Protein backbone atom coordinates (compact mmCIF):
# COMPACT_ATOMS: atom_id res chain seq x y z
CA UNK A 1 0.00 0.00 0.00
CA UNK A 2 1.19 3.49 -0.81
CA UNK A 3 1.84 5.83 2.08
CA UNK A 4 -0.46 8.87 2.16
CA UNK A 5 2.01 11.28 3.72
CA UNK A 6 5.19 11.37 5.74
CA UNK A 7 5.98 13.97 8.39
CA UNK A 8 9.38 14.49 9.98
CA UNK A 9 9.90 16.11 13.36
CA UNK A 10 13.13 17.59 14.71
CA UNK A 11 13.85 20.02 17.49
CA UNK A 12 16.91 21.60 15.77
CA UNK A 13 15.96 24.33 13.26
CA UNK A 14 19.12 23.62 11.24
CA UNK A 15 18.18 19.96 10.91
CA UNK A 16 14.66 20.93 9.85
CA UNK A 17 16.01 23.31 7.19
CA UNK A 18 18.40 20.65 5.91
CA UNK A 19 15.70 17.99 5.81
CA UNK A 20 13.36 20.30 3.93
CA UNK A 21 16.07 20.81 1.32
CA UNK A 22 16.95 17.13 0.90
CA UNK A 23 13.49 15.63 1.41
CA UNK A 24 11.28 18.16 -0.35
CA UNK A 25 8.41 15.66 -0.73
CA UNK A 26 8.17 15.31 3.05
CA UNK A 27 6.54 17.67 5.52
CA UNK A 28 9.12 18.54 8.18
CA UNK A 29 8.05 20.21 11.42
CA UNK A 30 10.20 21.83 14.08
CA UNK A 31 9.35 20.61 17.56
CA UNK A 32 10.19 17.94 20.08
CA UNK A 33 8.65 14.72 21.33
CA UNK A 34 6.95 16.62 24.13
CA UNK A 35 5.05 18.61 21.46
CA UNK A 36 3.31 15.65 19.78
CA UNK A 37 -0.13 16.36 21.28
CA UNK A 38 0.10 20.03 20.33
CA UNK A 39 1.44 19.47 16.80
CA UNK A 40 -0.62 16.54 15.55
CA UNK A 41 -4.25 15.47 16.02
CA UNK A 42 -5.01 12.01 17.44
CA UNK A 43 -5.38 9.20 14.92
CA UNK A 44 -3.53 11.03 12.12
CA UNK A 45 -0.99 8.30 11.32
CA UNK A 46 -0.94 4.58 10.57
CA UNK A 47 2.71 4.37 11.61
CA UNK A 48 5.11 6.30 13.83
CA UNK A 49 8.87 5.79 13.59
CA UNK A 50 11.35 7.24 16.06
CA UNK A 51 14.77 6.88 14.46
CA UNK A 52 17.77 7.15 16.76
CA UNK A 53 15.93 9.49 19.09
CA UNK A 54 13.97 7.95 21.97
CA UNK A 55 17.01 7.61 24.21
CA UNK A 56 17.27 11.43 24.10
CA UNK A 57 13.72 12.00 25.38
CA UNK A 58 13.55 12.90 29.08
CA UNK A 59 10.05 11.37 29.41
CA UNK A 60 9.99 8.19 27.34
CA UNK A 61 6.65 7.05 28.76
CA UNK A 62 5.03 10.31 27.66
CA UNK A 63 6.44 9.85 24.16
CA UNK A 64 5.05 6.31 23.96
CA UNK A 65 1.61 7.45 25.20
CA UNK A 66 1.55 10.36 22.74
CA UNK A 67 2.77 8.21 19.84
CA UNK A 68 -0.03 5.75 20.65
CA UNK A 69 -2.54 8.62 20.48
CA UNK A 70 -1.28 9.48 17.00
CA UNK A 71 -2.11 5.90 15.98
CA UNK A 72 -5.32 5.43 17.93
CA UNK A 73 -8.45 5.74 15.85
CA UNK A 74 -6.59 5.51 12.56
CA UNK A 75 -9.18 2.95 11.42
CA UNK A 76 -6.71 0.11 11.13
CA UNK A 77 -3.83 -1.41 13.04
CA UNK A 78 -1.02 1.05 13.63
CA UNK A 79 2.70 0.44 13.95
CA UNK A 80 5.32 2.03 16.17
CA UNK A 81 8.95 1.49 15.12
CA UNK A 82 11.84 2.47 17.37
CA UNK A 83 15.47 2.28 16.26
CA UNK A 84 18.88 3.22 17.53
CA UNK A 85 21.02 3.85 14.47
CA UNK A 86 24.80 4.20 14.58
CA UNK A 87 25.88 6.37 11.66
CA UNK A 88 29.45 6.70 10.53
CA UNK A 89 31.01 10.13 11.22
CA UNK A 90 30.07 12.61 8.50
CA UNK A 91 27.56 10.15 7.06
CA UNK A 92 24.65 12.57 7.32
CA UNK A 93 21.16 11.38 6.50
CA UNK A 94 21.97 9.73 3.15
CA UNK A 95 20.52 6.49 4.57
CA UNK A 96 17.05 8.03 4.93
CA UNK A 97 16.04 8.19 1.24
CA UNK A 98 16.65 4.43 0.64
CA UNK A 99 14.82 3.65 3.89
CA UNK A 100 11.79 5.68 2.79
CA UNK A 101 11.91 4.10 -0.68
CA UNK A 102 11.92 0.62 0.84
CA UNK A 103 8.74 1.59 2.70
CA UNK A 104 7.05 2.68 -0.52
CA UNK A 105 7.42 6.40 0.17
C-alpha positions in Angstrom: 0.0 0.0 0.0 1.2 3.5 -0.8 1.8 5.8 2.1 -0.5 8.9 2.2 2.0 11.3 3.7 5.2 11.4 5.7 6.0 14.0 8.4 9.4 14.5 10.0 9.9 16.1 13.4 13.1 17.6 14.7 13.8 20.0 17.5 16.9 21.6 15.8 16.0 24.3 13.3 19.1 23.6 11.2 18.2 20.0 10.9 14.7 20.9 9.9 16.0 23.3 7.2 18.4 20.7 5.9 15.7 18.0 5.8 13.4 20.3 3.9 16.1 20.8 1.3 16.9 17.1 0.9 13.5 15.6 1.4 11.3 18.2 -0.4 8.4 15.7 -0.7 8.2 15.3 3.1 6.5 17.7 5.5 9.1 18.5 8.2 8.1 20.2 11.4 10.2 21.8 14.1 9.4 20.6 17.6 10.2 17.9 20.1 8.7 14.7 21.3 6.9 16.6 24.1 5.1 18.6 21.5 3.3 15.7 19.8 -0.1 16.4 21.3 0.1 20.0 20.3 1.4 19.5 16.8 -0.6 16.5 15.5 -4.2 15.5 16.0 -5.0 12.0 17.4 -5.4 9.2 14.9 -3.5 11.0 12.1 -1.0 8.3 11.3 -0.9 4.6 10.6 2.7 4.4 11.6 5.1 6.3 13.8 8.9 5.8 13.6 11.4 7.2 16.1 14.8 6.9 14.5 17.8 7.2 16.8 15.9 9.5 19.1 14.0 8.0 22.0 17.0 7.6 24.2 17.3 11.4 24.1 13.7 12.0 25.4 13.5 12.9 29.1 10.1 11.4 29.4 10.0 8.2 27.3 6.6 7.1 28.8 5.0 10.3 27.7 6.4 9.9 24.2 5.1 6.3 24.0 1.6 7.5 25.2 1.5 10.4 22.7 2.8 8.2 19.8 0.0 5.8 20.7 -2.5 8.6 20.5 -1.3 9.5 17.0 -2.1 5.9 16.0 -5.3 5.4 17.9 -8.4 5.7 15.8 -6.6 5.5 12.6 -9.2 3.0 11.4 -6.7 0.1 11.1 -3.8 -1.4 13.0 -1.0 1.1 13.6 2.7 0.4 14.0 5.3 2.0 16.2 8.9 1.5 15.1 11.8 2.5 17.4 15.5 2.3 16.3 18.9 3.2 17.5 21.0 3.8 14.5 24.8 4.2 14.6 25.9 6.4 11.7 29.5 6.7 10.5 31.0 10.1 11.2 30.1 12.6 8.5 27.6 10.1 7.1 24.6 12.6 7.3 21.2 11.4 6.5 22.0 9.7 3.1 20.5 6.5 4.6 17.1 8.0 4.9 16.0 8.2 1.2 16.6 4.4 0.6 14.8 3.7 3.9 11.8 5.7 2.8 11.9 4.1 -0.7 11.9 0.6 0.8 8.7 1.6 2.7 7.1 2.7 -0.5 7.4 6.4 0.2 
